[in-house]
Amino acid sequence: MREWAATVPNDGLMRYLGMGNTERVLVTGSKALSEVLVTKNYHFQKPAALRYNIGRVLGVGILLAEGDEHKIQRKNLMPAFAFRHIKDLYPVFWNKTREVVQAMSKDILAEAANQPPSSDPKQAHNSAVIEVGNWASRVTLDIIGIAGLGRDFGAIKDQNSELNQTYRHLFQPSPQAQIMGLLGLMMPQWFVSRLPVRHNDNINAASQYIRSVCRDLVREKKRKIQQKEPTDHDILSVALESGGFSDEGLGDQLMTFLAAGHETTASSMTWAIYMLSRFPKIQERLRQEIRENLPSVDSEANITSLDIDHMPYLNAVCNEVLRYYAPVPITIRETAQETEILGHKIPKGVRVILAPWATNFDKTLWGPDADEFNPDRWMPTSADDKRAASGGASSNYAFMTFLHGPRSCIGQAFAKAEFACILAGWVGRFAFELKNKEEMDEKNVLIKGGVTARPAKGMYVHATVVDGW
C-alpha cells in the first residue's frame, strides 16, 4: 500500500479488489482521511468479523464499540485520560522504568560474567545479548497494571507469571493461527472460532483467564471505594467513579486496556531500540540529553511531566519512531451505510482501509525525505518554529499512528508519556548494537502480522551497561 500511494496517481482514494473480487477502498489523501475519521466517522465501523475475532481477546470495550455506545463509553472514560490525570502517572512510569533497568542490568552483568574469555569486544564484562521485545512487554504490562488497574502484575520480577505468559502465547504467531486467519476470510468468523482445534482452545482459555483477572480487579476496587479507602490515580478508579459502566462493561474496558495498552508500547520500544542500534550517532546524542536532564535510575529521585517535556530530542526520537514504525500498520473500516468520500459514492458494506504505514511515508505530505529516519524533523529551529510540532508535515492527517477524530486513540497521551520514560531509562543506562547487522538490515527484517507489527524472529541486540549514570 505504501508503494501504491507513492506510485499510482490518485485523488486521495484508491479502489482495488480483495479476495473473491470484493471491493476495497484505500484512503490516502488528507481530505479523504478527514471525512472518514471526523466529519462522517460513524458512517464507517469495524467489520463484524474483526470485532468478533479481536473481541475474544480484547473484550468489547471502547476499541470495538460503535455508534452511540462508543460515544457514551468515550465520554465516561475521557476524564481518566485527560492530561491533568496523566501527568500524575509519570512517577509510576519512572518507578517501573527504574525497576526494569535494574533487573536488565543484573541479568546482563550475570550473563557477561558467565561467558568464557573472548577477544570480541562485544563480549565484554558488562555486555550480553538480550531480546528487546520480551523486556519491553514485561515492563509495559506492569505499567498498565499499576497505572491502569491499580495492581502490580510482577512481570518484570517473573517473566513466567501467568498473565505475562498468557499474552505472550496470544501474540505469538503460529502456522495454525495463520490458517485460521485465512479461513476467517472465506467463512463466518463464529464458525471458524468454534472449530475443534488447538488455536481456538488456547484463545478461549486465555480469554477466560484474562476476563477473570479483570473481574477480580473490578470487585477489589469497588470494595475499596465502598470502604472509603483512599482512591488511586489509576484509570479503573476514575472509570468507576463515573458510574457509567456495569461490572461486565468495566471488565471489557479493562481487557482492552490490558492488551492494547501494553502490546502497542512494547512494539514501539522494540522498534526504537532497533533504529537506535542502526543509527549509533542518534543513540549517543539522545543518551547525552538524557544524562544531562534526568536523575540516574539508581537514585530514588523521581521525575515529573515537565522533566520529559523539556527534553526536545527525546520527544523528537519518540515521535519519529512512532511515525516510522506505527505499532498498528493498518486499520480496517466498513461502510455502515451508503455514503460518499470526496464525492465518490461508496456502497454499504465496502471495506475502507486506513494505512498509517503508507500515509506516514507520503512524500506529498512529509516532503522528499519521508522514507528516511530523521528525528530532527521534529526539532524546532527557532523559538517561533511551528512546523516542528507536526514534524514538518503539511497536514495533521499526515501522522496517522493514533488516528484522528472521535475514534482516535484515547490513550495517546498515556502511551507517549510511558514510551518516553521507558526509552529514557533504557538509553540512559545501556548502549545497544544489533546482534546481526546483515540479517537485521531493514530490507531483511521479517515482520509478523497480528494486533501489532513486531519482528517475526525477535529483536536480539548486544546491550552494554554504560557507567556514569
Contacts in CASP RR format, 6 or more apart in sequence:
PFRMAT RR
TARGET T0000
AUTHOR 0000-0000-0000
METHOD contacts of the structure
MODEL  1
MREWAATVPNDGLMRYLGMGNTERVLVTGSKALSEVLVTKNYHFQKPAAL
RYNIGRVLGVGILLAEGDEHKIQRKNLMPAFAFRHIKDLYPVFWNKTREV
VQAMSKDILAEAANQPPSSDPKQAHNSAVIEVGNWASRVTLDIIGIAGLG
RDFGAIKDQNSELNQTYRHLFQPSPQAQIMGLLGLMMPQWFVSRLPVRHN
DNINAASQYIRSVCRDLVREKKRKIQQKEPTDHDILSVALESGGFSDEGL
GDQLMTFLAAGHETTASSMTWAIYMLSRFPKIQERLRQEIRENLPSVDSE
ANITSLDIDHMPYLNAVCNEVLRYYAPVPITIRETAQETEILGHKIPKGV
RVILAPWATNFDKTLWGPDADEFNPDRWMPTSADDKRAASGGASSNYAFM
TFLHGPRSCIGQAFAKAEFACILAGWVGRFAFELKNKEEMDEKNVLIKGG
VTARPAKGMYVHATVVDGW
1 26 0 8 1.000
1 330 0 8 1.000
1 353 0 8 1.000
1 355 0 8 1.000
1 357 0 8 1.000
1 358 0 8 1.000
2 355 0 8 1.000
2 357 0 8 1.000
2 358 0 8 1.000
2 361 0 8 1.000
4 14 0 8 1.000
4 16 0 8 1.000
4 26 0 8 1.000
4 358 0 8 1.000
5 14 0 8 1.000
5 26 0 8 1.000
5 28 0 8 1.000
5 355 0 8 1.000
5 358 0 8 1.000
5 359 0 8 1.000
5 361 0 8 1.000
5 362 0 8 1.000
6 361 0 8 1.000
6 362 0 8 1.000
6 363 0 8 1.000
8 14 0 8 1.000
10 28 0 8 1.000
11 342 0 8 1.000
12 27 0 8 1.000
12 28 0 8 1.000
12 29 0 8 1.000
12 31 0 8 1.000
12 32 0 8 1.000
12 342 0 8 1.000
13 25 0 8 1.000
13 26 0 8 1.000
13 27 0 8 1.000
13 28 0 8 1.000
13 29 0 8 1.000
13 32 0 8 1.000
13 341 0 8 1.000
13 342 0 8 1.000
13 344 0 8 1.000
14 25 0 8 1.000
14 26 0 8 1.000
14 28 0 8 1.000
15 23 0 8 1.000
15 24 0 8 1.000
15 25 0 8 1.000
15 26 0 8 1.000
16 24 0 8 1.000
16 26 0 8 1.000
17 23 0 8 1.000
17 24 0 8 1.000
18 24 0 8 1.000
19 185 0 8 1.000
19 186 0 8 1.000
22 351 0 8 1.000
23 347 0 8 1.000
23 350 0 8 1.000
23 351 0 8 1.000
24 350 0 8 1.000
24 351 0 8 1.000
24 352 0 8 1.000
24 353 0 8 1.000
25 341 0 8 1.000
25 346 0 8 1.000
25 350 0 8 1.000
25 351 0 8 1.000
25 352 0 8 1.000
25 353 0 8 1.000
26 353 0 8 1.000
26 355 0 8 1.000
26 358 0 8 1.000
27 33 0 8 1.000
27 36 0 8 1.000
27 341 0 8 1.000
27 352 0 8 1.000
27 353 0 8 1.000
27 354 0 8 1.000
27 355 0 8 1.000
28 355 0 8 1.000
28 358 0 8 1.000
28 359 0 8 1.000
28 362 0 8 1.000
29 359 0 8 1.000
29 362 0 8 1.000
29 397 0 8 1.000
30 365 0 8 1.000
30 394 0 8 1.000
30 395 0 8 1.000
30 397 0 8 1.000
30 398 0 8 1.000
31 342 0 8 1.000
32 341 0 8 1.000
32 342 0 8 1.000
33 354 0 8 1.000
33 359 0 8 1.000
33 397 0 8 1.000
33 400 0 8 1.000
33 404 0 8 1.000
34 397 0 8 1.000
34 404 0 8 1.000
35 341 0 8 1.000
35 342 0 8 1.000
36 44 0 8 1.000
36 333 0 8 1.000
36 341 0 8 1.000
36 352 0 8 1.000
36 354 0 8 1.000
37 354 0 8 1.000
37 397 0 8 1.000
37 403 0 8 1.000
37 404 0 8 1.000
37 405 0 8 1.000
37 407 0 8 1.000
37 408 0 8 1.000
38 404 0 8 1.000
38 405 0 8 1.000
38 406 0 8 1.000
40 339 0 8 1.000
40 341 0 8 1.000
41 405 0 8 1.000
41 406 0 8 1.000
41 407 0 8 1.000
42 66 0 8 1.000
42 67 0 8 1.000
42 336 0 8 1.000
42 406 0 8 1.000
43 335 0 8 1.000
43 336 0 8 1.000
43 337 0 8 1.000
43 339 0 8 1.000
44 333 0 8 1.000
44 334 0 8 1.000
44 335 0 8 1.000
44 336 0 8 1.000
44 339 0 8 1.000
44 352 0 8 1.000
45 66 0 8 1.000
45 67 0 8 1.000
45 333 0 8 1.000
45 334 0 8 1.000
45 336 0 8 1.000
46 64 0 8 1.000
46 66 0 8 1.000
46 332 0 8 1.000
46 333 0 8 1.000
46 334 0 8 1.000
47 332 0 8 1.000
47 333 0 8 1.000
47 334 0 8 1.000
47 351 0 8 1.000
48 189 0 8 1.000
48 334 0 8 1.000
49 184 0 8 1.000
49 188 0 8 1.000
49 189 0 8 1.000
50 332 0 8 1.000
51 60 0 8 1.000
51 64 0 8 1.000
52 189 0 8 1.000
52 190 0 8 1.000
52 193 0 8 1.000
53 184 0 8 1.000
53 189 0 8 1.000
53 193 0 8 1.000
54 63 0 8 1.000
54 64 0 8 1.000
54 451 0 8 1.000
55 64 0 8 1.000
56 193 0 8 1.000
56 203 0 8 1.000
56 204 0 8 1.000
56 207 0 8 1.000
57 170 0 8 1.000
57 203 0 8 1.000
57 206 0 8 1.000
57 207 0 8 1.000
57 210 0 8 1.000
57 255 0 8 1.000
57 259 0 8 1.000
58 64 0 8 1.000
58 255 0 8 1.000
58 256 0 8 1.000
58 259 0 8 1.000
58 260 0 8 1.000
59 211 0 8 1.000
59 251 0 8 1.000
59 252 0 8 1.000
59 255 0 8 1.000
59 256 0 8 1.000
60 252 0 8 1.000
61 73 0 8 1.000
61 249 0 8 1.000
61 252 0 8 1.000
61 253 0 8 1.000
61 255 0 8 1.000
61 256 0 8 1.000
62 70 0 8 1.000
62 73 0 8 1.000
62 74 0 8 1.000
62 77 0 8 1.000
62 253 0 8 1.000
62 256 0 8 1.000
62 410 0 8 1.000
63 256 0 8 1.000
63 260 0 8 1.000
64 256 0 8 1.000
65 73 0 8 1.000
66 336 0 8 1.000
70 406 0 8 1.000
70 407 0 8 1.000
71 406 0 8 1.000
72 244 0 8 1.000
73 245 0 8 1.000
73 253 0 8 1.000
74 406 0 8 1.000
74 410 0 8 1.000
76 239 0 8 1.000
76 242 0 8 1.000
76 243 0 8 1.000
76 244 0 8 1.000
76 245 0 8 1.000
77 235 0 8 1.000
77 239 0 8 1.000
77 242 0 8 1.000
77 253 0 8 1.000
77 410 0 8 1.000
78 410 0 8 1.000
79 85 0 8 1.000
79 238 0 8 1.000
79 242 0 8 1.000
80 235 0 8 1.000
80 238 0 8 1.000
80 239 0 8 1.000
81 235 0 8 1.000
81 410 0 8 1.000
81 411 0 8 1.000
81 413 0 8 1.000
81 414 0 8 1.000
83 413 0 8 1.000
85 233 0 8 1.000
85 238 0 8 1.000
86 305 0 8 1.000
86 413 0 8 1.000
86 414 0 8 1.000
86 417 0 8 1.000
87 304 0 8 1.000
87 305 0 8 1.000
87 417 0 8 1.000
88 233 0 8 1.000
89 147 0 8 1.000
89 233 0 8 1.000
89 414 0 8 1.000
89 417 0 8 1.000
90 303 0 8 1.000
90 304 0 8 1.000
90 305 0 8 1.000
90 307 0 8 1.000
90 308 0 8 1.000
90 417 0 8 1.000
90 421 0 8 1.000
91 302 0 8 1.000
91 303 0 8 1.000
91 304 0 8 1.000
92 143 0 8 1.000
92 146 0 8 1.000
92 147 0 8 1.000
92 233 0 8 1.000
93 143 0 8 1.000
93 147 0 8 1.000
93 417 0 8 1.000
93 418 0 8 1.000
93 421 0 8 1.000
93 422 0 8 1.000
94 302 0 8 1.000
94 303 0 8 1.000
94 421 0 8 1.000
95 302 0 8 1.000
96 139 0 8 1.000
96 142 0 8 1.000
96 143 0 8 1.000
96 146 0 8 1.000
96 156 0 8 1.000
96 422 0 8 1.000
97 139 0 8 1.000
97 297 0 8 1.000
97 421 0 8 1.000
97 422 0 8 1.000
97 424 0 8 1.000
97 425 0 8 1.000
97 426 0 8 1.000
98 297 0 8 1.000
98 298 0 8 1.000
98 425 0 8 1.000
99 139 0 8 1.000
99 142 0 8 1.000
99 156 0 8 1.000
100 135 0 8 1.000
100 138 0 8 1.000
100 139 0 8 1.000
100 142 0 8 1.000
100 156 0 8 1.000
100 422 0 8 1.000
101 297 0 8 1.000
101 425 0 8 1.000
101 426 0 8 1.000
101 429 0 8 1.000
101 430 0 8 1.000
102 297 0 8 1.000
102 298 0 8 1.000
103 156 0 8 1.000
103 157 0 8 1.000
104 130 0 8 1.000
104 135 0 8 1.000
104 426 0 8 1.000
104 429 0 8 1.000
104 430 0 8 1.000
104 463 0 8 1.000
105 429 0 8 1.000
105 430 0 8 1.000
105 465 0 8 1.000
107 128 0 8 1.000
107 130 0 8 1.000
108 126 0 8 1.000
108 127 0 8 1.000
108 128 0 8 1.000
108 130 0 8 1.000
108 430 0 8 1.000
108 463 0 8 1.000
108 464 0 8 1.000
108 465 0 8 1.000
109 125 0 8 1.000
109 126 0 8 1.000
109 128 0 8 1.000
109 465 0 8 1.000
111 128 0 8 1.000
111 129 0 8 1.000
112 123 0 8 1.000
112 124 0 8 1.000
112 125 0 8 1.000
112 126 0 8 1.000
112 127 0 8 1.000
112 128 0 8 1.000
113 125 0 8 1.000
115 123 0 8 1.000
115 128 0 8 1.000
122 433 0 8 1.000
122 462 0 8 1.000
124 464 0 8 1.000
126 464 0 8 1.000
126 465 0 8 1.000
126 467 0 8 1.000
127 462 0 8 1.000
127 463 0 8 1.000
127 464 0 8 1.000
127 465 0 8 1.000
128 462 0 8 1.000
128 463 0 8 1.000
129 435 0 8 1.000
129 460 0 8 1.000
129 461 0 8 1.000
129 462 0 8 1.000
129 463 0 8 1.000
130 460 0 8 1.000
130 461 0 8 1.000
130 463 0 8 1.000
131 458 0 8 1.000
131 459 0 8 1.000
131 460 0 8 1.000
132 269 0 8 1.000
132 270 0 8 1.000
132 273 0 8 1.000
132 274 0 8 1.000
132 458 0 8 1.000
132 459 0 8 1.000
132 460 0 8 1.000
132 461 0 8 1.000
133 266 0 8 1.000
133 269 0 8 1.000
133 270 0 8 1.000
133 454 0 8 1.000
133 458 0 8 1.000
133 459 0 8 1.000
134 159 0 8 1.000
136 265 0 8 1.000
136 266 0 8 1.000
136 267 0 8 1.000
136 269 0 8 1.000
136 270 0 8 1.000
136 422 0 8 1.000
137 155 0 8 1.000
137 164 0 8 1.000
137 167 0 8 1.000
137 168 0 8 1.000
137 262 0 8 1.000
137 263 0 8 1.000
137 266 0 8 1.000
138 155 0 8 1.000
138 156 0 8 1.000
138 159 0 8 1.000
138 164 0 8 1.000
139 155 0 8 1.000
139 156 0 8 1.000
139 266 0 8 1.000
139 422 0 8 1.000
140 261 0 8 1.000
140 262 0 8 1.000
140 263 0 8 1.000
140 265 0 8 1.000
140 266 0 8 1.000
140 269 0 8 1.000
140 418 0 8 1.000
140 422 0 8 1.000
141 153 0 8 1.000
141 155 0 8 1.000
141 163 0 8 1.000
141 164 0 8 1.000
141 167 0 8 1.000
141 258 0 8 1.000
141 262 0 8 1.000
141 266 0 8 1.000
142 152 0 8 1.000
142 153 0 8 1.000
142 154 0 8 1.000
142 155 0 8 1.000
142 156 0 8 1.000
143 262 0 8 1.000
143 265 0 8 1.000
143 418 0 8 1.000
143 422 0 8 1.000
144 257 0 8 1.000
144 258 0 8 1.000
144 261 0 8 1.000
144 262 0 8 1.000
145 151 0 8 1.000
145 152 0 8 1.000
145 153 0 8 1.000
145 234 0 8 1.000
145 258 0 8 1.000
146 152 0 8 1.000
146 234 0 8 1.000
147 233 0 8 1.000
147 234 0 8 1.000
147 235 0 8 1.000
147 414 0 8 1.000
147 418 0 8 1.000
148 234 0 8 1.000
148 235 0 8 1.000
148 236 0 8 1.000
148 257 0 8 1.000
149 214 0 8 1.000
149 217 0 8 1.000
149 234 0 8 1.000
149 235 0 8 1.000
149 236 0 8 1.000
149 254 0 8 1.000
149 257 0 8 1.000
149 258 0 8 1.000
150 217 0 8 1.000
150 221 0 8 1.000
150 232 0 8 1.000
150 234 0 8 1.000
150 236 0 8 1.000
150 237 0 8 1.000
151 217 0 8 1.000
151 220 0 8 1.000
153 161 0 8 1.000
153 163 0 8 1.000
153 164 0 8 1.000
154 161 0 8 1.000
154 164 0 8 1.000
155 161 0 8 1.000
155 163 0 8 1.000
155 164 0 8 1.000
158 164 0 8 1.000
159 165 0 8 1.000
162 209 0 8 1.000
163 209 0 8 1.000
163 210 0 8 1.000
163 213 0 8 1.000
166 206 0 8 1.000
166 209 0 8 1.000
166 210 0 8 1.000
167 206 0 8 1.000
167 259 0 8 1.000
167 262 0 8 1.000
167 263 0 8 1.000
169 202 0 8 1.000
169 206 0 8 1.000
170 202 0 8 1.000
170 203 0 8 1.000
170 206 0 8 1.000
170 259 0 8 1.000
171 263 0 8 1.000
171 450 0 8 1.000
171 451 0 8 1.000
171 452 0 8 1.000
171 454 0 8 1.000
173 448 0 8 1.000
173 449 0 8 1.000
173 450 0 8 1.000
173 456 0 8 1.000
174 199 0 8 1.000
176 197 0 8 1.000
176 198 0 8 1.000
176 199 0 8 1.000
177 199 0 8 1.000
180 192 0 8 1.000
180 195 0 8 1.000
180 197 0 8 1.000
180 199 0 8 1.000
180 200 0 8 1.000
181 192 0 8 1.000
183 192 0 8 1.000
183 195 0 8 1.000
184 192 0 8 1.000
193 200 0 8 1.000
193 203 0 8 1.000
194 200 0 8 1.000
210 255 0 8 1.000
210 258 0 8 1.000
210 259 0 8 1.000
211 251 0 8 1.000
211 255 0 8 1.000
213 258 0 8 1.000
214 250 0 8 1.000
214 251 0 8 1.000
214 254 0 8 1.000
214 255 0 8 1.000
214 258 0 8 1.000
215 247 0 8 1.000
215 251 0 8 1.000
217 236 0 8 1.000
217 254 0 8 1.000
218 236 0 8 1.000
218 240 0 8 1.000
218 247 0 8 1.000
218 250 0 8 1.000
218 251 0 8 1.000
218 254 0 8 1.000
219 247 0 8 1.000
221 236 0 8 1.000
221 237 0 8 1.000
221 240 0 8 1.000
222 240 0 8 1.000
222 247 0 8 1.000
224 231 0 8 1.000
225 231 0 8 1.000
225 237 0 8 1.000
225 240 0 8 1.000
225 241 0 8 1.000
231 237 0 8 1.000
231 241 0 8 1.000
235 257 0 8 1.000
236 250 0 8 1.000
236 254 0 8 1.000
239 245 0 8 1.000
239 250 0 8 1.000
239 253 0 8 1.000
240 250 0 8 1.000
245 253 0 8 1.000
259 451 0 8 1.000
260 451 0 8 1.000
261 411 0 8 1.000
261 414 0 8 1.000
261 415 0 8 1.000
263 327 0 8 1.000
263 451 0 8 1.000
263 452 0 8 1.000
264 327 0 8 1.000
264 328 0 8 1.000
264 415 0 8 1.000
264 452 0 8 1.000
265 327 0 8 1.000
265 415 0 8 1.000
265 418 0 8 1.000
265 419 0 8 1.000
265 422 0 8 1.000
266 452 0 8 1.000
267 325 0 8 1.000
267 327 0 8 1.000
267 452 0 8 1.000
267 453 0 8 1.000
267 454 0 8 1.000
268 318 0 8 1.000
268 321 0 8 1.000
268 322 0 8 1.000
268 325 0 8 1.000
268 327 0 8 1.000
268 415 0 8 1.000
268 419 0 8 1.000
269 419 0 8 1.000
269 422 0 8 1.000
269 423 0 8 1.000
269 426 0 8 1.000
270 454 0 8 1.000
270 455 0 8 1.000
270 458 0 8 1.000
270 459 0 8 1.000
271 321 0 8 1.000
271 324 0 8 1.000
271 325 0 8 1.000
272 317 0 8 1.000
272 318 0 8 1.000
272 321 0 8 1.000
272 419 0 8 1.000
272 423 0 8 1.000
273 426 0 8 1.000
273 432 0 8 1.000
273 459 0 8 1.000
273 461 0 8 1.000
274 434 0 8 1.000
274 440 0 8 1.000
274 445 0 8 1.000
274 455 0 8 1.000
274 459 0 8 1.000
274 461 0 8 1.000
275 282 0 8 1.000
275 320 0 8 1.000
275 321 0 8 1.000
275 324 0 8 1.000
275 325 0 8 1.000
275 373 0 8 1.000
276 282 0 8 1.000
276 283 0 8 1.000
276 286 0 8 1.000
276 317 0 8 1.000
276 427 0 8 1.000
276 432 0 8 1.000
277 283 0 8 1.000
277 432 0 8 1.000
277 433 0 8 1.000
277 434 0 8 1.000
277 461 0 8 1.000
278 373 0 8 1.000
278 434 0 8 1.000
278 442 0 8 1.000
279 373 0 8 1.000
280 433 0 8 1.000
282 317 0 8 1.000
282 375 0 8 1.000
283 427 0 8 1.000
283 431 0 8 1.000
283 432 0 8 1.000
285 313 0 8 1.000
286 313 0 8 1.000
286 314 0 8 1.000
286 317 0 8 1.000
286 427 0 8 1.000
287 427 0 8 1.000
287 428 0 8 1.000
287 431 0 8 1.000
287 466 0 8 1.000
289 311 0 8 1.000
289 312 0 8 1.000
289 313 0 8 1.000
289 314 0 8 1.000
290 311 0 8 1.000
290 314 0 8 1.000
290 424 0 8 1.000
290 425 0 8 1.000
290 427 0 8 1.000
290 428 0 8 1.000
290 469 0 8 1.000
291 428 0 8 1.000
291 468 0 8 1.000
291 469 0 8 1.000
293 307 0 8 1.000
293 310 0 8 1.000
293 311 0 8 1.000
294 303 0 8 1.000
294 307 0 8 1.000
294 311 0 8 1.000
294 424 0 8 1.000
294 425 0 8 1.000
294 428 0 8 1.000
295 301 0 8 1.000
295 302 0 8 1.000
295 303 0 8 1.000
296 468 0 8 1.000
296 469 0 8 1.000
297 425 0 8 1.000
297 428 0 8 1.000
297 429 0 8 1.000
297 469 0 8 1.000
303 421 0 8 1.000
305 417 0 8 1.000
308 314 0 8 1.000
308 315 0 8 1.000
308 417 0 8 1.000
308 420 0 8 1.000
308 421 0 8 1.000
308 424 0 8 1.000
309 315 0 8 1.000
311 420 0 8 1.000
311 424 0 8 1.000
312 378 0 8 1.000
312 379 0 8 1.000
312 380 0 8 1.000
313 375 0 8 1.000
313 379 0 8 1.000
314 420 0 8 1.000
314 423 0 8 1.000
314 424 0 8 1.000
315 378 0 8 1.000
315 420 0 8 1.000
316 375 0 8 1.000
316 376 0 8 1.000
316 377 0 8 1.000
316 378 0 8 1.000
316 379 0 8 1.000
317 375 0 8 1.000
317 423 0 8 1.000
318 416 0 8 1.000
318 419 0 8 1.000
318 420 0 8 1.000
318 423 0 8 1.000
319 375 0 8 1.000
319 378 0 8 1.000
319 391 0 8 1.000
320 373 0 8 1.000
320 374 0 8 1.000
320 375 0 8 1.000
320 377 0 8 1.000
320 378 0 8 1.000
322 399 0 8 1.000
322 401 0 8 1.000
322 416 0 8 1.000
322 419 0 8 1.000
323 360 0 8 1.000
323 391 0 8 1.000
323 399 0 8 1.000
323 401 0 8 1.000
324 360 0 8 1.000
324 373 0 8 1.000
325 453 0 8 1.000
326 356 0 8 1.000
326 357 0 8 1.000
326 360 0 8 1.000
326 400 0 8 1.000
326 401 0 8 1.000
326 453 0 8 1.000
327 401 0 8 1.000
327 452 0 8 1.000
327 453 0 8 1.000
328 356 0 8 1.000
328 401 0 8 1.000
328 451 0 8 1.000
328 452 0 8 1.000
328 453 0 8 1.000
329 355 0 8 1.000
329 356 0 8 1.000
329 357 0 8 1.000
329 453 0 8 1.000
330 353 0 8 1.000
330 354 0 8 1.000
330 355 0 8 1.000
330 356 0 8 1.000
330 357 0 8 1.000
331 353 0 8 1.000
331 354 0 8 1.000
331 355 0 8 1.000
331 356 0 8 1.000
331 403 0 8 1.000
332 351 0 8 1.000
332 352 0 8 1.000
332 353 0 8 1.000
332 354 0 8 1.000
333 351 0 8 1.000
333 352 0 8 1.000
333 353 0 8 1.000
333 354 0 8 1.000
334 349 0 8 1.000
334 350 0 8 1.000
334 351 0 8 1.000
334 352 0 8 1.000
335 346 0 8 1.000
335 347 0 8 1.000
335 348 0 8 1.000
335 349 0 8 1.000
335 350 0 8 1.000
335 352 0 8 1.000
336 348 0 8 1.000
336 349 0 8 1.000
337 348 0 8 1.000
338 345 0 8 1.000
338 346 0 8 1.000
338 347 0 8 1.000
338 348 0 8 1.000
339 345 0 8 1.000
339 346 0 8 1.000
340 346 0 8 1.000
341 352 0 8 1.000
346 352 0 8 1.000
354 400 0 8 1.000
354 403 0 8 1.000
355 400 0 8 1.000
356 400 0 8 1.000
356 401 0 8 1.000
357 453 0 8 1.000
359 365 0 8 1.000
359 397 0 8 1.000
359 398 0 8 1.000
359 400 0 8 1.000
360 366 0 8 1.000
360 398 0 8 1.000
360 399 0 8 1.000
360 400 0 8 1.000
360 401 0 8 1.000
361 370 0 8 1.000
361 371 0 8 1.000
362 370 0 8 1.000
362 398 0 8 1.000
363 370 0 8 1.000
363 371 0 8 1.000
364 394 0 8 1.000
365 393 0 8 1.000
365 394 0 8 1.000
365 395 0 8 1.000
365 397 0 8 1.000
365 398 0 8 1.000
366 377 0 8 1.000
366 391 0 8 1.000
366 392 0 8 1.000
366 393 0 8 1.000
366 394 0 8 1.000
366 398 0 8 1.000
369 377 0 8 1.000
377 388 0 8 1.000
377 391 0 8 1.000
377 392 0 8 1.000
378 388 0 8 1.000
378 389 0 8 1.000
378 391 0 8 1.000
379 388 0 8 1.000
380 388 0 8 1.000
380 389 0 8 1.000
381 388 0 8 1.000
390 396 0 8 1.000
390 398 0 8 1.000
390 399 0 8 1.000
391 399 0 8 1.000
393 399 0 8 1.000
396 404 0 8 1.000
397 404 0 8 1.000
402 408 0 8 1.000
402 409 0 8 1.000
402 411 0 8 1.000
402 412 0 8 1.000
402 415 0 8 1.000
403 409 0 8 1.000
409 415 0 8 1.000
426 432 0 8 1.000
428 466 0 8 1.000
428 469 0 8 1.000
429 465 0 8 1.000
429 466 0 8 1.000
429 469 0 8 1.000
430 463 0 8 1.000
430 464 0 8 1.000
430 465 0 8 1.000
430 466 0 8 1.000
431 463 0 8 1.000
431 464 0 8 1.000
431 466 0 8 1.000
432 461 0 8 1.000
432 462 0 8 1.000
432 463 0 8 1.000
432 464 0 8 1.000
433 461 0 8 1.000
433 462 0 8 1.000
433 464 0 8 1.000
434 440 0 8 1.000
434 460 0 8 1.000
434 461 0 8 1.000
434 462 0 8 1.000
435 460 0 8 1.000
435 461 0 8 1.000
435 462 0 8 1.000
436 460 0 8 1.000
438 444 0 8 1.000
440 459 0 8 1.000
445 455 0 8 1.000
446 455 0 8 1.000
446 456 0 8 1.000
446 457 0 8 1.000
447 453 0 8 1.000
447 454 0 8 1.000
447 455 0 8 1.000
447 456 0 8 1.000
448 454 0 8 1.000
448 455 0 8 1.000
448 456 0 8 1.000
END
